[in-house]
Structures are given as C-alpha cells and as structure tokens.
Amino acid sequence: MITYRDAGVNIDAGNETVNRIKPLVRSTFTPGVLTDIGAFGAFFKPDFTTYQEPVLVSSVDGVGTKLKVAFLMDRHNTIGQDLVNHCVNDIAVCGAIPMFFMDYFSTGSLNPMVAEEVIWGFSIACRENGCALIGGETAEMPDLYAPGEYDLAGTIVGVVDRAQILDGSRVQVGDVLIGLPSTGLHTNGYSLARKVLFSKYQIEDTPEALGGRAVGEVLLDVHRSYLSAIQLLAQKDMAHAFAHITGGGLIENTKRVIPEGLALQVDWSTWDRPAIFNCIQSIGGVPEDDMRRTFNLGIGLVAVVAASQAEAVLMLWREAGEKPILIGKVV
C-alpha cells in the first residue's frame, strides 16, 4: 500500500501551514476583503467612489535567485517583503494604488515554519503598502525542488483614475531625471552577484569592502517600496513619468517611459554607488556596461519631471525624508 505521504506530499503539513498563517493573512485585511482564508476564490469589493474613471492595473513577478541567498542564510522572513514591494512598485510607477496581493509558494517538501516566515514577510509589506493579502496557493511537488528550496511568485492588483495614468506620454525634451536611492540589489542581478561574490567569499564572511557586514546580510537587504514617494508627486501632478529600476538597469527601464525619438543623458557621477556594487565589479572584473545593464547601481526609482518643477520635487522629497538626486535629463 502506497499513500500520498509516501509519494512525498504531506497534507497534514499543508493544514498546519494554513493554521499558522491565518492570523498573518487576516492582519492585512482591508474593508474591501469579503472572504476569509480558505475559500476557493478570494472576493474583494473595491471602493471606486473617489474615482471618475477607475482603471485596474496588475502585475506579476518573482524574486529570482535572491532565493538562493535566503536558502544559504536559512532566513526566510524578508524574501516575502521583497516580492510584495517589487510588485507594488511596478504598478505604483503607473500611478496606481495597490488594492490586493496574491502569492504562489511552491516547494518539494513543505516546512510549515519556513512557509510561515515567508508569509510573515508578505503580511508586513502588505500592511506597509495598505493592500490586502487575500489569497494564494501553496504547492508541494516532490522531486521538483532541491531539499529545503522553494519558489515564489506574486500578483498585485491596483487602481488608478484613467486621467491620472502615468505612461510617459507627457515626457518631453528638457525634462530632468531625479533618482531615489535603492536599498542594494533589490531583486535583480543575483545570478551575476552570486557567481562573483561566492567565488571569493562564504555567505557569513564580513569583508572590509562591505563595511564589515556579512555578505549574506547585504544580499538580503529588503527591496524597498516607493509607493509613498511616488504618490507624493502624483497627487500634486508633479511628475511626467516614473521608472522602477529592475532587470535591465537604469537606462533600459527608464527608456520604457520615454517617447520614441527621445533619449536619456545620465550623469553616472552624481551619486555614490553602494559598496556591494563596487565589490562585485572589482572582484569579478565586470565591465561597466554589464554593470549598468544588470544592476540598479544604487538608484531604484527615477522620476521624470519638467525642469521647472525640479527644485520643488527635490524639496518635497527631502522634506519627506527621501534623498533625491538629480541624475540627468531627456534629450
């Protein structure tokens, strides 16, 4: 006699995981949530009373091989924050406010404690961004993953008034580029970063080049959310476009919101790169062009604003505790 558990799937572990995460998920619920955890579908009643012509904006993403660092560190309570914030930023740069988030967690052998840590990270970021974690899927698939490993994906849905959509159509020659600092690699470039850094260091090493911090600690720095910074400008109609700097780097991502026929002129000397990027480049001998196309290099968000608004934007962001940098212009 062979049971499902003999085949590698533990239904009891799944039930334990659900019981562990219930209070975490409920802590993110907003007034629009109509169903508790466990339903076949998640119900959400949006409040569109303040919108003239509401448009839904959605995005789906993962966190790439940053997961490999979490496995090596056996630390799973930040990777969920990375995923939520990444997804939030992707719709926030369109002008949208996130309403709800859904996750997919898949693994070879379900460890309820690890799953709880991951979802704890989801709950933190969802509360910080004002969106509800309304559903998800936990899949146990033996033989598909190495022992102790898992994969994550997330979907975000938000809303923006059609007249307030930020799509780059207003960008013009003379607009300036203002950047906000990243908190490290965020969720991109980890395949290159791991290949270079782990050729010299162990995960727990604390090189002087990284200020004495452990390599793993630096690589797990949480991908920050730019939602509040974006909305601060969007609500005052002070930006023509925003770009979330992810895979492809600063130029390729910002070009996504620049009309055809225009280009970017970036002064790469206007900010100091975080130590992690200099460390990767020096150890691996990584060409500068490859660095710029792979990493955010210390700028996680770019606002494209009219030159006449530049000083006001810089002042507003500084007053909000941000550290904006004038990094270039549209030509």
N, C-alpha and C positions, 0 to 999 in steps of 0.2 A: 504494500500500500504506500503510495506517494502522495503527500499533501502539498498544498500551495506553499506552506512554510518550508517544506523540504526542497521546493524549487527555488527558494530564495526570497519569497515575498512574505513579510510578517504583517498581517492585518492588525494584530494587536498593537504593534509599534505605530501603525498609522492612526489608530484610535487614540493612543496615548499622546501622539503629536497634536491631534486636534484638541484634546483636552488642555494641553499645555498652552496652546496659542490662543484659545478663546478670549481670555482677558486682554491679551495684547491687541488682537484684532478689534475687539469692542472699544478699546481706548481711542481708536481713530475715528469712530463713527461720528458723522455729522448729521444734521437734521434731514438730509436727503436720503439717508440709508433706511430702507424699508424691511430688509430681511436680515436675520441673524446668520452667523456662520453655520454651514451645513446644508443649506438649500441647494437644489440643483442649479439654480441660477441666482445671480445677485441683482436685486432690484434697487434702483436709485431714482428718486424723484427730484429733478433739478428745479431750482428756483430761477426762472428767467424773467422775473417781474422788473428787474432793473435794466434789462437789455431791450434794445429796439429791434434788432435782427440777430438773435443768437446763432452762432456757428460752433459746432463741435470740432475740437482739434484733438487728434490722438497720435500716439507714438508708441513704438515697441522697441526694446533694446535689451542688451545683456551687459555683463561687466568684463567679458573677455578673460584673458589668462591672469588677471589680477586674482582670480580664484586660486590659482596655484600658490600664490603667496599666502593666502588665508589658510590653505591646507598645511603648508610648511610651518606656519606660526601657530597652527591649531587655534586660530582666533576667528570667530565667525559672527561677531556682533556688530561689525562695521560694514561688511560687504553688502548687506541689505540697504543700508543708508546710501551707499554708492549708487545702487541701482535706481532707487526712487528718485534721488536728486538728479541723476543723469536724465531720466525720463521727464521729470518736471522741467528741467532747463530746456529740453528740446521743444516743448510746446510753449514755454514762457517766452522764448525769443520771438514767437509768432504773435505775442500779445495776450495769450490765453492764461486763464486762471485754472489750475487743476481742480477737478471735482472728485475723481476716484482713481484708484490704482488696483491692478490685479497682478498676481505673481504666478510663476511656474517654477517649482522646485523639483528637480529630478535627481535621483541617486541610485546607486546599486543596492545598498543595504541601508535602510532608514535608521538613523540615530536620532531619537526624539529630542535629545538635549541639543544636538547641533542644529536641528531644524528650528527649535525654539529660539536659539541665539540669532539665527538668520532673520527670522520673522520679527524678533525683537527690534532688529535694525530697521526693518520695514516700518514698524509702528512708530519708531522715533521720528524718522524722516517724514512719514505721512502726517503726523501731528504738527511738525515744524512747518510743513508746507500747506497745512489746512485742508488736506484731502483725505478721503476715507479709503482704508484698505477693505474692500468689500467682497473679495473672493480670490480664489486661486486654486492651484492644482498641485498636489504632492504625489509624485510618481516614484515607485520603487521598481527598478528594472535591473535585475541581476545580470551580471556579465557585461553590461554596457559601460560601466564606470569602474575605475580602479578603486580598491578598498579605501574608504574614507573620503572619496571625492564626490562632488555633486555639480550640477549646473543650475544656473538661474536665468530667468528672463522675466521681463515685466512689461505691462501695458498701462499707459496713462491716458485718461480722457479728461479734457478740459473744455472751457467755453470762452469765446470772445465775441464781442459785438462786431458784426461784419465791417462796419465803418472804422473799427479800431484795429483791424488786422494789420500786422507789420510784415510785409512781404518784400520790402526793398524797392518797391516801385517809385518811391519818392526820393531815393538816393540820387545825388547829382554831383557833378564835378565841383570840387571845393569843400565838400563835406569832410569832416575830420573823424578820425578813429580814436576812440577813447577805450582803453582796456582796463579790466579789473583783474587783479591777481588770482591765480589758481592756488589750490592747496596741494600742489605736487603734480603727479602724473594724471590725477583723476582716474579715468578708466580706460586710458588708451596708451598704446606703445609698450605694453608689458612683455610681449614676446621678445622684443629687442632688449628691453631693460633687463629682463631675467637672464638672457643669453650672455650679456656683457657682465653684469654685476656678479652673477654666480660663477663666472669663470675665475673670479679673484676672491670673492668673499663668501662666507657662510651666512645664513639668514640672521644669525644672532650677533655677527660681528659689528663693532661700533667704530668704524673708521673716522679718523680726524676730519676727513673731507666732508663728512656728513654731520659735523658738529658733535661727534660722539654718540649720536643716536644709532640704534640698531638698524641695519639695512632693512629688515622686515618691517620695523615700525614706520620708517619713512615711506616704504612702498605701500603701506596700508593706510596712509593718510586719507581721510574721507573726501570724496568728490563733493565739493560744496554746492549748495543751491544758490542760484542768482535770482530767484523769483522776486524777492522784496526789492532788490536793487533795480530790476527791470521795471517792475510796476511803478516804482517811484518816478521814473521818467515817463513811462507810457501814460500814466494818468494825467500828466501835465502836457502830453503831446510834445515831448522834448527830444524824441529820437526818430530818425527815419527808418532805422533797422537795427537789429541785434544779431549777433552770431555767437553760437555756443561752440567753443573751440574743442573739437574732439578729434577722431581719426582723420588725418589729412593735414592737421596743423592749422595755423592761423590764417595763412593765405587762402588755402583751398576752402575752408569753411566760411570765411568772410566773403569770398567771391560768390557764394551761393545767394547772397542778398545784394549783389551789385549788378545793375542792369548791363546788358550786353553793350560792348563798346567802351566801357569804363574799366579802370584798373586801380590797383591799390599801391600806394607808396608807403612802405613801412620803414620806420627808423628803428632797427633792432637794438640800438644802443641806448634807448630811452628807459629801459628797465634792467634791473639785475636779475639774472636767472637764478632760480633756487639751486642750491648746491647739488641736488640729485642729478640735474641735467648736465652740469659740468663734469660730475663724476662719471656719468655714463659715457660722455663724449671722450674724455681723456683716457679712460681705461680701454674702451673699445676702438678708439681711433675713428669714431663715427663721423663721416663727412658732414659738414654744416648743412648742406642741402637735405640730407637724410634726416638730420635732427629736426629741421624746420617742417618737414613733411610728416614726421612721425609723432612728435610731441607738441604739447601746448606751450612749452618753454617758459611757463610762468604766467601766461595770460589765458584765463579761462573763459572770458566773455569780452566781446567787442561791441561797443555801441557806435553806430554811425549817426552823427548829428551834424546839423548845419553849423558852419563856422561861427555864425553869430550867436549860437547857443552854447558854444564850447565852455566858456568860463562859467556860465550858470550851471551847466551839468557837472563840471568839476566841483564846484562849490556845494551843490546839493548832495552829491555822493559823499563828499568829505564830511559834511555835517551829519550824514547817516552812519559814519564810522567806516566807510569804504576808503580804499587807497587807489583812486583812479589815476591813470597815466595817459597822457597824450602821446599816441604812438605812430600816428601817420595821417594820411589823407587820401581822398578819392581823386584820381587824375584821369 
